[in-house]
Amino acid sequence: MGLNVTYLSRIENDRLDSAQTPREDTLQKIADVLETDADELLLLANRILGFCRSRILAKPNMFRRVLDLSDEDLERLVNKVEHTQA
């Protein structure tokens, strides 16, 4: 993968500070080797997924409103949207 073994070990053992969090392309390489979902690794690394980032930046106030919803209200909203699309 072209990664330093020490760096890879620190990733595996969660010994990186926030400034050292692997970039999206590095996590993609790791996911490919592990044959796992890169999006899941990005989320575990507290990285915003690329396709999400552009949507959030385009409508930050809307996403703030969604984040303020209770779990119950969010579930109702998603169910309503899914029902409308069906």
TORDREN-589727 format. One record per residue: residue number from 1; residue in three letters; y, x, z of N, C-alpha, C, CB in turn. Coordinates in nm, 4 decimals. Atoms other than C-alpha are relative to their C-alpha. Glycine has a CB too. Layout:
BEGIN
NODE pos code      n.Y      n.X      n.Z     ca.Y     ca.X     ca.Z      c.Y      c.X      c.Z     cb.Y     cb.X     cb.Z
NODE NUM  ALA        Y        X        Z        Y        X        Z        Y        X        Z        Y        X        Z
...
//
This chain:
BEGIN
NODE pos code      n.Y      n.X      n.Z     ca.Y     ca.X     ca.Z      c.Y      c.X      c.Z     cb.Y     cb.X     cb.Z
NODE   1  MET  -0.1201   0.0816   0.0000   0.0000   0.0000   0.0000   0.1257   0.0855   0.0000   0.0002  -0.0926   0.1196
NODE   2  GLY  -0.1173  -0.0864  -0.0047   0.2272   0.2991   0.0302   0.0758  -0.0096   0.1314   0.0921  -0.0337  -0.1131
NODE   3  LEU  -0.0644   0.0100  -0.1309   0.3008   0.2353   0.3981  -0.0459   0.1137   0.0898  -0.0305  -0.1359   0.0659
NODE   4  ASN   0.0310  -0.1012  -0.0990   0.3138   0.4995   0.6681  -0.0984  -0.0614   0.1005   0.1303   0.0520   0.0711
NODE   5  VAL   0.1043   0.0509  -0.0900   0.0073   0.4611   0.8921   0.0581  -0.0353   0.1371  -0.1128   0.1039   0.0157
NODE   6  THR  -0.0624   0.0276  -0.1295   0.2200   0.4780   1.2074   0.0787  -0.1305  -0.0045   0.0922   0.1158   0.0412
NODE   7  TYR  -0.0775   0.1224   0.0165   0.4507   0.2050   1.0771  -0.0919  -0.1208  -0.0066   0.0867   0.0076  -0.1258
NODE   8  LEU   0.0969   0.1089   0.0117   0.1544  -0.0131   0.9835  -0.0616  -0.0322   0.1366  -0.1107   0.0370  -0.1014
NODE   9  SER   0.0543   0.0202  -0.1338   0.0064   0.0363   1.3308   0.1004  -0.0716   0.0896  -0.0399   0.1337   0.0620
NODE  10  ARG  -0.1032   0.0652  -0.0815   0.3371  -0.0645   1.4901   0.0162  -0.1467  -0.0404   0.1350   0.0743  -0.0139
NODE  11  ILE  -0.0033   0.1393   0.0457   0.3396  -0.3803   1.2746  -0.1166  -0.0760   0.0626  -0.0060  -0.0082  -0.1560
NODE  12  GLU   0.1209   0.0649  -0.0508  -0.0175  -0.4632   1.3773   0.0077  -0.0284   0.1497  -0.1210   0.0862  -0.0291
NODE  13  ASN  -0.0058   0.0119  -0.1452   0.0587  -0.4146   1.7459   0.1308  -0.0602   0.0517  -0.0200   0.1348   0.0616
NODE  14  ASP  -0.1257   0.0664  -0.0357   0.3939  -0.5979   1.7409   0.0903   0.0910   0.0825  -0.0282  -0.1285   0.0772
NODE  15  ARG  -0.0825  -0.0978  -0.0715   0.5851  -0.2868   1.8457   0.1246   0.0391  -0.0789  -0.0817   0.1242   0.0310
NODE  16  LEU  -0.1206  -0.0254   0.0774   0.8821  -0.3156   1.6122   0.1153  -0.0781   0.0598  -0.0202  -0.0373  -0.1482
NODE  17  ASP  -0.1156   0.0793  -0.0408   1.2323  -0.4124   1.7115   0.0482  -0.0787  -0.1214   0.1144   0.0909   0.0580
NODE  18  SER  -0.0420   0.0902   0.1081   1.4184  -0.6700   1.5024   0.0531   0.0748  -0.1216   0.1062  -0.0953   0.0504
NODE  19  ALA  -0.0522  -0.0776   0.1129   1.5818  -0.4013   1.2867  -0.1123   0.0607  -0.0836   0.0925   0.1106   0.0503
NODE  20  GLN   0.1126  -0.0615   0.0695   1.2376  -0.2687   1.1908  -0.0963  -0.1020  -0.0602  -0.0747   0.0895   0.0944
NODE  21  THR   0.0885   0.1036   0.0538   1.0833  -0.6020   1.0903  -0.0248   0.0265  -0.1478   0.0607  -0.1416   0.0207
NODE  22  PRO   0.0313  -0.0280   0.1406   0.9027  -0.5551   0.7595   0.0751  -0.0918  -0.0957  -0.1491  -0.0135  -0.0236
NODE  23  ARG  -0.0675   0.0790   0.1038   1.0846  -0.6681   0.4473  -0.1015  -0.0930  -0.0656   0.0671   0.0927  -0.1068
NODE  24  GLU   0.0830   0.1001   0.0662   0.9550  -0.9563   0.2418  -0.1017   0.0650  -0.0942   0.0879  -0.0982  -0.0775
NODE  25  ASP   0.0928  -0.0636   0.0945   0.8025  -0.7273  -0.0228  -0.1117   0.0748   0.0721   0.0756   0.0962  -0.0918
NODE  26  THR   0.1024  -0.0694  -0.0787   0.6192  -0.5248   0.2439  -0.1013  -0.1005   0.0538   0.0645   0.0795   0.1165
NODE  27  LEU   0.0908   0.1029  -0.0504   0.4760  -0.8394   0.3985  -0.0847  -0.0592  -0.1120   0.0787  -0.1107   0.0698
NODE  28  GLN   0.0767   0.0487   0.1153   0.3705  -0.9563   0.0516  -0.1151   0.0966  -0.0307   0.0922  -0.0162  -0.1247
NODE  29  LYS   0.1050  -0.1000   0.0242   0.1777  -0.6295   0.0015  -0.1112  -0.0122   0.1040   0.0592   0.1427   0.0022
NODE  30  ILE   0.0988   0.0126  -0.1071   0.0078  -0.6684   0.3394  -0.0831  -0.1260  -0.0207   0.0690  -0.0028   0.1383
NODE  31  ALA   0.0710   0.1262   0.0229  -0.0821  -1.0303   0.2625  -0.0981   0.0140  -0.1154   0.0995  -0.1139  -0.0285
NODE  32  ASP   0.0891  -0.0194   0.1147  -0.2284  -0.9294  -0.0737  -0.1254   0.0771   0.0408   0.0732   0.0744  -0.1131
NODE  33  VAL   0.1139  -0.0810  -0.0429  -0.4499  -0.6642   0.0868  -0.0907  -0.0799   0.0934   0.0484   0.1285   0.0697
NODE  34  LEU   0.0780   0.0791  -0.0952  -0.5583  -0.9017   0.3633  -0.0516  -0.1311  -0.0591   0.0835  -0.0294   0.1218
NODE  35  GLU   0.0358   0.1242   0.0677  -0.6039  -1.1849   0.1129   0.0354  -0.1211   0.0869  -0.1500  -0.0009  -0.0346
NODE  36  THR  -0.0499   0.1083  -0.0838  -0.3924  -1.4163   0.3288   0.1314  -0.0516  -0.0549   0.0172   0.0465   0.1451
NODE  37  ASP  -0.1224   0.0655   0.0442  -0.0865  -1.6358   0.2901   0.1227   0.0818   0.0398   0.0091  -0.1415   0.0585
NODE  38  ALA  -0.1199  -0.0800  -0.0265   0.2313  -1.4278   0.2591   0.1054  -0.0804   0.0750   0.0584   0.0526  -0.1309
NODE  39  ASP  -0.0980   0.0836  -0.0697   0.4454  -1.7202   0.3750  -0.0270  -0.0037   0.1496  -0.0012  -0.1419  -0.0567
NODE  40  GLU   0.0351   0.0016  -0.1419   0.2564  -1.7307   0.7033   0.0409   0.1312   0.0671  -0.1513  -0.0243   0.0179
NODE  41  LEU  -0.0418  -0.1289  -0.0562   0.3161  -1.3594   0.7596   0.1515   0.0078   0.0125  -0.0514   0.1155  -0.0869
NODE  42  LEU  -0.1464   0.0002  -0.0062   0.6845  -1.4034   0.6802   0.0489  -0.0813   0.1190   0.0596  -0.0559  -0.1303
NODE  43  LEU  -0.0387   0.0829  -0.1137   0.7127  -1.6818   0.9344  -0.0325   0.0682   0.1322  -0.0696  -0.1355  -0.0073
NODE  44  LEU   0.0373  -0.0718  -0.1220   0.5262  -1.4785   1.1968   0.0951   0.1162   0.0275  -0.1436   0.0515  -0.0107
NODE  45  ALA  -0.0946  -0.1106  -0.0136   0.7728  -1.1950   1.1320   0.1429  -0.0499   0.0203  -0.0066   0.0899  -0.1228
NODE  46  ASN  -0.1324   0.0613  -0.0168   1.0625  -1.4374   1.1860   0.0913   0.0237  -0.1198   0.0663   0.0536   0.1252
NODE  47  ARG  -0.0758  -0.0128   0.1245   1.1720  -1.3980   0.8252   0.0116  -0.1371  -0.0647  -0.0676   0.1016  -0.0973
NODE  48  ILE  -0.0178   0.1249   0.0734   1.3172  -1.6898   0.6349  -0.0534   0.0225  -0.1407   0.1510  -0.0456  -0.0021
NODE  49  LEU   0.0600  -0.0129   0.1319   1.1182  -1.7429   0.3179   0.1070  -0.0065  -0.1073  -0.1051  -0.1090  -0.0227
NODE  50  GLY  -0.1003  -0.0089   0.1056   1.3116  -1.6597   0.0018   0.0403  -0.1340  -0.0580  -0.0504   0.0865  -0.1091
NODE  51  PHE  -0.0332   0.1290   0.0598   1.2876  -2.0072  -0.1482   0.0700  -0.0909   0.1008  -0.1264  -0.0680  -0.0534
NODE  52  CYS  -0.0687   0.0796  -0.1035   1.4014  -2.1577   0.1850   0.1424   0.0494   0.0215  -0.0776   0.0052   0.1329
NODE  53  ARG  -0.1306  -0.0605  -0.0271   1.6909  -1.9173   0.2290   0.1078  -0.0561  -0.0915  -0.0075   0.1513  -0.0158
NODE  54  SER  -0.1011   0.0491   0.0941   1.8718  -2.0330  -0.0851   0.0342  -0.1462   0.0269  -0.0489   0.0165  -0.1444
NODE  55  ARG  -0.0259   0.1418  -0.0333   1.8317  -2.4011   0.0113   0.0842  -0.0115   0.1263  -0.1330  -0.0771   0.0184
NODE  56  ILE  -0.0743   0.0034  -0.1261   1.9579  -2.3370   0.3642   0.1440   0.0438  -0.0217  -0.0673   0.0896   0.1052
NODE  57  LEU  -0.1357  -0.0497   0.0254   2.2564  -2.1370   0.2416   0.0823  -0.0968  -0.0834  -0.0058   0.1344  -0.0697
NODE  58  ALA  -0.0711   0.0973   0.0831   2.3444  -2.4079  -0.0101   0.0479  -0.1202   0.0816  -0.0902  -0.0473  -0.1140
NODE  59  LYS  -0.0324   0.1194  -0.0804   2.3523  -2.6826   0.2565  -0.0205   0.0289   0.1491  -0.0876  -0.1212  -0.0437
NODE  60  PRO   0.0237  -0.0379  -0.1403   2.3815  -2.5205   0.6012   0.0224  -0.1139   0.0982   0.0892   0.1151   0.0375
NODE  61  ASN  -0.0261   0.1102  -0.0939   2.5301  -2.8281   0.7729  -0.1145  -0.0999   0.0023   0.1300  -0.0715  -0.0365
NODE  62  MET   0.1122   0.0928   0.0060   2.2439  -3.0456   0.6534  -0.1193   0.0557   0.0781  -0.0395  -0.0276  -0.1467
NODE  63  PHE   0.1134  -0.0596  -0.0707   1.9852  -2.8019   0.7868   0.0254   0.0061   0.1501  -0.0284   0.1404  -0.0539
NODE  64  ARG  -0.0325   0.0056  -0.1429   2.1681  -2.7821   1.1203  -0.0325  -0.1380   0.0559   0.1492   0.0338   0.0237
NODE  65  ARG   0.0288   0.1370  -0.0440   2.1397  -3.1610   1.1441  -0.1508  -0.0220   0.0143   0.0595  -0.1022  -0.0994
NODE  66  VAL   0.1458   0.0137  -0.0068   1.7674  -3.1439   1.0705  -0.0534   0.0745   0.1227  -0.0666   0.0542  -0.1300
NODE  67  LEU   0.0459  -0.0774  -0.1152   1.7203  -2.8742   1.3344   0.0320  -0.0677   0.1321   0.0615   0.1374  -0.0024
NODE  68  ASP  -0.0383   0.0718  -0.1220   1.8937  -3.0961   1.5898  -0.0873  -0.1229   0.0269   0.1451  -0.0423  -0.0091
NODE  69  LEU   0.0858   0.1173  -0.0179   1.6403  -3.3771   1.5370  -0.1113   0.0291   0.1005  -0.0602  -0.0438  -0.1347
NODE  70  SER   0.1166  -0.0140  -0.0875   1.3760  -3.4346   1.7999  -0.1249   0.0081  -0.0888  -0.0101  -0.1204   0.1024
NODE  71  ASP   0.1252  -0.0054   0.0769   1.0168  -3.3768   1.6899  -0.0388  -0.1390  -0.0490  -0.1141   0.0599   0.0855
NODE  72  GLU   0.0344   0.1376   0.0363   0.9638  -3.7510   1.6903   0.0865  -0.0487  -0.1164   0.0167  -0.0934   0.1213
NODE  73  ASP  -0.0894   0.0420   0.1081   1.2697  -3.8175   1.4719  -0.0298   0.0756  -0.1295   0.1462   0.0216   0.0407
NODE  74  LEU   0.0336  -0.0787   0.1187   1.1739  -3.5370   1.2360  -0.1267  -0.0538  -0.0651  -0.0176   0.1487   0.0363
NODE  75  GLU   0.1246   0.0573   0.0521   0.8247  -3.6806   1.1995   0.0264  -0.1320  -0.0719  -0.1011  -0.0214   0.1140
NODE  76  ARG  -0.0355   0.1281   0.0634   0.9702  -4.0257   1.1236   0.0705   0.0233  -0.1333   0.0900  -0.0838   0.0936
NODE  77  LEU  -0.0737  -0.0308   0.1227   1.2059  -3.8766   0.8654  -0.0946   0.0459  -0.1107   0.1060   0.1078   0.0269
NODE  78  VAL   0.0956  -0.0506   0.0995   0.9269  -3.6895   0.6881  -0.0904  -0.1125  -0.0482  -0.0847   0.1151   0.0587
NODE  79  ASN   0.0847   0.1138   0.0401   0.7043  -3.9982   0.6909   0.0751  -0.0949  -0.0924  -0.0495  -0.0766   0.1238
NODE  80  LYS  -0.0806   0.0890   0.0835   0.9866  -4.2065   0.5449   0.0178   0.0588  -0.1401   0.1375  -0.0252   0.0651
NODE  81  VAL  -0.0168  -0.0670   0.1298   1.0486  -3.9528   0.2674  -0.1300  -0.0060  -0.0785   0.0447   0.1473   0.0189
NODE  82  GLU   0.1301   0.0048   0.0685   0.6773  -3.9327   0.1865  -0.0324  -0.1403  -0.0476  -0.1111   0.0500   0.0922
NODE  83  HIS   0.0254   0.1381   0.0375   0.6510  -4.3114   0.1805   0.0867  -0.0400  -0.1201   0.0266  -0.0935   0.1192
NODE  84  THR  -0.0925   0.0307   0.1098   0.9540  -4.3358  -0.0510  -0.0465   0.0632  -0.1304   0.1413   0.0484   0.0338
NODE  85  GLN   0.0446  -0.0726   0.1198   0.8042  -4.0793  -0.2919  -0.1321  -0.0541  -0.0534  -0.0143   0.1487   0.0309
NODE  86  ALA   0.1333   0.0494   0.0409   0.4649  -4.2525  -0.3042   0.0080  -0.1172  -0.0959  -0.0804  -0.0411   0.1220
//
